[in-house]
Amino acid sequence: MRYAQGGGYTPERRAARERLRLEAAERFEGGDATSAIARDVRVGERAVRLWRRDWCEGGLQALLSRGPVSRERFEPPRV
């Protein structure tokens, strides 16, 4: 699969994933089970466990998007 930026998510998908992580954080505070959160936000339990670990170590700040994985690779067409 090819991605718009040569790797990783588009800005819209990054924002959507960030919203999922922040929704999960609200549920962490409520004490919800990992399996229930994963089912409701439709991601794997492993992802939720990693999000919970990051949240425990760094709070909400740790769940915010850090931007694109790499800079966009755009080369003008060669003539």
N, C-alpha and C positions, 0 to 999 in steps of 0.2 A: 504494500500500500504506500502510495506517495502522499506526503503531507504538503500543505501549502507553503510552508517555510523551509522545506528541505529536511524537516524533522520536527517532531513534537506537535502540539496542538495549535490551531488557529487562535487568534485573540478571543474570539467568541467562545470557543470550547474551553480555553483556559479559565475564562470568567465563569462558565457553567460549572466546571470542576471545583473552582474556589467556592461557589455557592453551596455545593454539596458538602465540602469540608466544613464550612461554617455552620450548616444545618446539623451536621454530625456533632460539632462541638457543643451546640445547645443541648443535644441529647446526652452527651457525655456528662454535662453538668447535672442532668436529671437522673443519671445513673442507669440509663438504658443499656441493654445487653448489646454486645457487638453484633451478634447474629441478627437481631431485630433491626438495628440501624442499617446493616448491609442490605438486608432484604428490602427495606423501605426506600433507600436511596439508589438501589439497584447497582451496587458495586460488590466486589468480592470482600469476604471477611478479612482477608489479609490486608487489603487497602485500609479498612476501618481500623484494624489493629495498629497499623503504622500511623494513621492519623491520630489515634488516641495517644500513642507514645509521644508523637511530636507535640500534641496539645499538653500533655502532662509536663513535658520538659520546657516548653516555650510559650504556652498559652495560645491565644488566638493569633498572635503575630506569627507563630510558627506555621499556621495553616494558610496564610495568605500566599497568593501567587508570587513567584519570584521573577515572572516574565518568561520570555522565550528561552528554551534550552540553549539555543545558539542563535547567533545573528543571522538574519536572512542572507542567503547567498544569491545575489542577483548579478549576473554578468550580462552586459549589453551584447546583442547579437554581433557576431564578427562578420564583417563585410569583405 
